[in-house]
């Protein structure tokens, strides 16, 4: 149902069984997939593509990038199926042709901020008040604790966990936990989000993280990860290869 007090631009595309609440403004070039729910006072502006069964709670705002040199580029944002954005989450569109992205089944809690050009993979959880700078990448099934602030262009690897109320000034390797400001990796983050239920996946992640703990030379580290020949080692190798500044073991 579309509330009569919602403002829908004639250039937008609204699929079947979409609910839009009062006071919401849906701009031109916005696409909303089947079964999605848009609560009251939501603002969608720019090339915004909302997937199926997405739930945008009250006051969510998706708009142009907060960038001092941004001009009239047609910024874009993609939110994939089944993701939930809670109250007053803000998402800034891209500064290039590659959209700001929120993957499938993500859960973004109230007052989280997604900066321009961020890339969130599937099943990411951001707790209340998490702030992501521009161009941040977050891997699948990662969890970021409440009030954490992530510096621009950092990467948080898949299944990593970041503690609450800390500033992330380096990238966080996959399968690791960074829990204190100014400290390195504390433990292998394998006891959450289904990983502990798969013994082979758990074993592979532990092996890969042991290599990260014991090898300081980058070439040797990458060679040792190659020898493990499993998906978890490959994921960690790809992360190391693309990041020059990341958290290491304490």
N, C-alpha and C positions, 0 to 999 in steps of 0.2 A: 504494500500500500504506500502511495506517495501522499504525504500530508499536503493539504491545500496551501499551507504557509511555507512550504519548501519552494526554493527558486531553482528551476531546472532550465539550463540553456538549451535551446532547440537544436544546437549542434552536438549535444551529448548523446550517448547511446546507452540506454538503460534496458537490461535484459529482463526476462520474466521473473516474477516472484521476488522482486527487489522491494525492500521497505526503506523509505526515506522520511526522516522525522521533521518536525517543524523548525523553521529557521535555518535549515541547511541550505547551502548554496553550491550547486553543481555546475561547474563552468563548461565552456566549450571544449571539445576534444576529450572530455572525460568519458571513459567506458566503464560500466559497472556490470559484473557478471551475474549470472542467474543465482538466486537464493541469497544474495548478499543483504546485509542489514546496515543501514546508515542511521544512526540515532540523531538527536536534535543538535542544531548549531554546529554541524560539521562543515568545513570549507574544503572543496576540492578544486584546484586551479592548475591549469597547464595540461600537458599530455599525460594524463593519469589513467592507468589501466588497472582496474580492480578485478581480480579473478572471481571464481565462484565461491559462494558461502563464506565470504569475508565479513567480519563484524567490526565496524568502526563505531566506537562508543562516543558519547557526548563530547563535543568540542575538539575532536580530532581535526588537525589542519595539515593539508598537503599543498605546498605552494612553491614559489620560486626560490632558487638558492640564495643563501645569505652570504654573498660574495661581493667584495667591494668593486671588482672589475666586471661584474656581470652586466650585460647589456640587454638586448631584446631577444636572446636565444629562446627557442621554444623548449623550455625545460621539460623533462619527462620523469615519471615515476611508475614503476610496476610493483603491484602487490599481488602475490600468488594465492592460490586457493586455500581456504580454511584458516587464514591468518586472522589474528585478533589484535586490534589496537585499542587499548583501554583509554580512559578519559584524558583528554588534552595532550595526547601524543602529537608531536610535530614532526613532519617529514619534509625535507627540502629536496626539490628536483635537481636534475643533473645540470652540469655546466658543459656537457658534451653530448654526442649522439647516443652514448651508452646510458640508459636510464638508471637512476637510483633504484635499487632493487631490494625488496623484502620477499624472501622465499616462501614456500608452502609451510603451513602449520606453525608459523611463528607466533609468539605470544609477547607482546610489547606492553608492559604495565604502565600505569598512569604517569604522565608528565615526562616520559622518555623523549629524547630528541635524536633524530636521525639526520645527520648533516648531509650536504649535497654529495652526490656520487658514491654514497656508501653502498656496499654490496653485502647483504645478509643472506646466507644460504638457508636451507630448510631447517625447521625445528629449533630455531634460535629463541632463547628466552632472555629478555631484558627486564630486570626488576625496576621498581619505581625510581624515577629521576636519573636514570642512566643517560649520559650525554656523550654522543659520538661526534667527533670532528669530521670534517670532510674527507672523503676517499677511504674511510675505514672499511676493512673487510672482516667479516665474521663467518667462520666455518660452521658446518652443520652441527646441530645439537650442542653448541656452546651456550654457556650460561654466564651472564654478567650481573654481578650483585648490585644492590640498590645504591644509588648515588655515585657510582663509579664514573670517572671521566676519562675518555679514551682520546688521546692526542690524534690529530689528523694524520692520515696515511699509515696508521698502524694496522696490524693484522692480528686477529684472535683466532687461533687454529681450531679445527673441528674438535668437538667434545672437551674443549678447554673450559676452565672455570675461573672467573675473576671475583675476588672478594669485594665486599661492600665498602663504599666510601674511600676508595683509593684512586690515585691518578695513574693511568697506564701510559707510560712514556716510551715504552718499547713494545715490540710485538710479542705475543704470547704463544708459545709452541703448542701444537695439537696435543691432547691428552694430558696437559699439565694444569696445575692450580697455582695461581699467584694470589696470595691472601693478605699480604701486608705491604704497605707503602715502603719503598726503598729496599725491599727484599726480593729474592729470586724465587725459583720454583720450589714448592714445599713437598708436594706429593704428585704421584701419577693420578690423574683424575679419571679413574675407571670404574668407580663404584656408583655412578649415576647414569640415568637415561638409557638403561637397557644394556650397557656394555658389560656389566658384571654377570649378566645372564648368559653371555656367549663366551665360553671359556677360551676358545681359540683366538677370538678377537682380543680378549683381555691379555692373554699370553703374548700375542704379537705386539700389542701396545707397550707392555712392560719391557720386552726385549729392545724395542726401538728407543724407548726413553733411557734405558741403561746405556746404550751407545751414546746418546746425547750427553749423559752424565759423565762418561769416562773419556770422551774424545774432545780435545780442544781445537785441534787442527781441522779446518773446514774440509779440506780434500780427503783426509783420512776418515772423517765423520761420514761424508757422503759415500765413500767407498764401502765402509762398514755397513751402512744402511742398505746399500745395493745388495750385499751378500745375504741379507735376511730374506729377500724375495717374498715379501708379503705386502698387502695393501696398506697396513698401518705404517710400515717402514717407508713405503713410497710416499705416503701423505706427509710424513715428517721430512723426508728428503726434499720434496717439492717446497715445503715451507722454508727450510734452511737455505735452499737455493735462491729463493726470491726475497729473503730478508737479511740485511746486514746487521741489524740491531735488534736483538731479542733477549728475553729473560733466560738466564741459565740457572743451574742448580745452586742453591746456597752452599 
